[in-house]
Amino acid sequence: MEYWKRIPDKEVVKEGVELAFAALRRHVQARPKETWVGLSVAAASIFIWKYGQDFRHRYFAWINNKFNHMKPQEYEDFKHKVFTCLKDLTSHDPKLKEEKSLRILEIGAGIGANFDKYPNNTRLIVADPNPYFEKYFSENKANFPNIKIETIIVAKGEDIDMVESNSVDVVVTTLVLCSVTDMPKVISQIKRVLVPAGKYIFVEHVHEWDRNNHRIRRFLQDILTVTGFWPFIFDGCHLNRNPLPVIDAVGFSNVSSNQDYAPLPVWWMKVAQPHLRGVATK
Ligand SMILES: C[S@@+](CC[C@H](N)C(=O)[O-])C[C@H]1O[C@@H](n2cnc3c(N)ncnc32)[C@H](O)[C@@H]1O
């Protein structure tokens, strides 16, 4: 009861509000420029806070589509090497085995940049958290009628619990692990969904390994990532990661990989030239 009595009556509250508004009005009249700058910064912050992620997703899907059309054939050939193992695989699913096709899960599929690497009749499951890729993915898919989409999951690779354990023959990630939030979780999910002896194919850009000859690149990768500049522009991409120790730690029966410099088309992309390519077998 004591507590309630301390609440001021309505008149006092009204007077206080009027005084505050009068002070604000005087401030605005005395400093109109600063007020506009303050209001604009506040409005921009609210906009970025509410729509920033959405805007970045839209912009990234658009820019990724543009980049994919710029990638030279040499880069595709560079990627292609690890996909050659697909031709010797047979599906664990008797029906698909009969059809000589495979069930593949691609995590972070984007616009579907790897359609051309998949065998005829591939049953493809894709998972990607960015819904704005859908338009580009569908446009691109129209050129590959030989691939059958089984499921499209709009979710992070960390959150693909809906994909049954031991159910897919192959999992693919290309240029994805640089952006994931929890790499050990994604790679554990990959191992979980693969059938025994299933293959995990990865092509990822990584932290520069040659500290003697390419220390400037290594420095740029660190500075661009640590300042948040590169992750901001490229939707969470980190230039200074190396997924190999994580892949090894998750415990595949065999991991075969190599590091090499990828042929990338423009000078500023050289920061992402060091690549890791490989195949891990469950
Ligand atoms: C640089 S793009 C690569 C797209 C495509 N794989 C390629 O090779 O062109 C990165 C992709 O990873 C996706 N991505 C980002 N975070 C992810 C996560 N946590 N799980 C799965 N995919 C993710 C993005 O939406 C985007 O499609």
The ligand as an ORCA input file, in Angstrom:
! r2SCAN-3c Opt
* xyz 0 1
  C      29.052    -18.064    -51.294
  S      27.469    -18.815    -51.334
  C      27.857    -20.344    -52.187
  C      26.707    -20.867    -52.957
  C      27.005    -22.138    -53.784
  N      27.243    -23.254    -52.915
  C      28.154    -21.926    -54.734
  O      29.103    -22.700    -54.715
  O      28.087    -20.973    -55.508
  C      27.207    -19.336    -49.654
  C      25.903    -20.066    -49.471
  O      25.839    -20.600    -48.164
  C      24.574    -20.317    -47.609
  N      24.680    -20.341    -46.138
  C      25.047    -19.355    -45.300
  N      25.012    -19.779    -44.018
  C      24.605    -21.071    -44.068
  C      24.346    -22.059    -43.076
  N      24.527    -21.801    -41.778
  N      23.911    -23.270    -43.480
  C      23.747    -23.537    -44.797
  N      23.983    -22.644    -45.780
  C      24.397    -21.429    -45.419
  C      24.201    -18.970    -48.205
  O      22.826    -18.700    -48.127
  C      24.689    -19.167    -49.633
  O      23.750    -19.814    -50.426
*
